[in-house]
Structures are given as structure tokens and as C-alpha cells.
């Protein structure tokens, strides 16, 4: 599907949330090296529907990132923080949740 990608430099959680709203971002990919800020950023995002934080670092998910990925026994595994997803009004179908490791 057509999409646009944009790199953003992190300054603080509120500025990031404002940028997501302003640019109508739907996904925020949190890159490696962001562990100190991941939980704070997710809390500041609160119920912001504008963009759902996701990342490639499994440890980010229990700290408030909505969707992440892990490698378990050589296979990719989706990780979902259901509490944060609900705060942001992100819904996952039951079929998807059956395939994920869910954190609440």
C-alpha cells in the first residue's frame, strides 16, 4: 500500500505526540536505543489515537509500546501491550491476538 516514511529526532514525549498529530501519522516505529524513553513516551501518548508506537525491541512492549516483535525458537513472534493499545483505541482482531504474546 502507498505510504510515506519520515525520520524524526526525539526531543521529548509531548513534542513527539504533537508531531504525530500534526502530520497525521498512524504508526510510530521506535528504533533500537530508545529504551530509556519508551515507557515515558507511551505514557505521554496516553490515549492519543494519532499514532501507535511499535518497535523491533521486545523489551519495549511491557514498558508501553503497543506492538513489537521477538524471535522465539527461531520464529518471529508478535508482542502486544493490550493495556496501551486500549488506551490508544487500537483494536486487534481475536485471530491476531491468538498469534501474539499479550502483555496487560
C-alpha positions, -999 to +999 in steps of 0.1 A: +000+000+000+012+035-006+028+052+024+052+078+034+082+074+058+098+102+078+126+102+103+122+123+134+147+132+161+134+127+196+134+156+219+106+148+244+074+128+245+050+158+242+067+171+211+067+137+196+029+133+203+022+167+188+043+159+157+023+127+152-010+145+154+001+173+132+014+150+105-015+125+109+009+097+115-007+063+121+024+043+131+054+054+151+083+030+147+106+032+178+141+024+168+167+005+189+185+027+215+153+042+227+148+021+259+151+048+284+123+069+269+100+041+256+078+039+287+076+076+292+067+082+256+039+056+258+025+072+289+027+107+274+009+094+243-018+083+267-050+079+246-036+097+215-050+078+187-028+096+163+000+071+162+006+037+178+042+032+189+058-001+177+093-013+176+117-042+170+129-045+206+109-069+226+116-052+259+099-021+248+064-038+248+059-043+285+071-007+290+042+007+270+050+002+233+018-011+216+033-036+192+067-053+190+085-083+176+106-110+191+124-141+179+113-173+199+129-206+190+139-192+156+104-180+148+091-144+147+066-136+174+043-106+177+041-089+211+011-067+221+007-044+251-031-047+253-034-021+281-016+006+260-035-005+228-068+001+247-056+035+259-049+045+223-081+028+210-061+004+189-080-028+182-067-062+172-088-090+159-091-121+181-074-141+153-043-118+156-042-119+194-042-157+193-008-155+175+007-130+198+022-128+233-001-103+251+010-080+280-016-063+301 
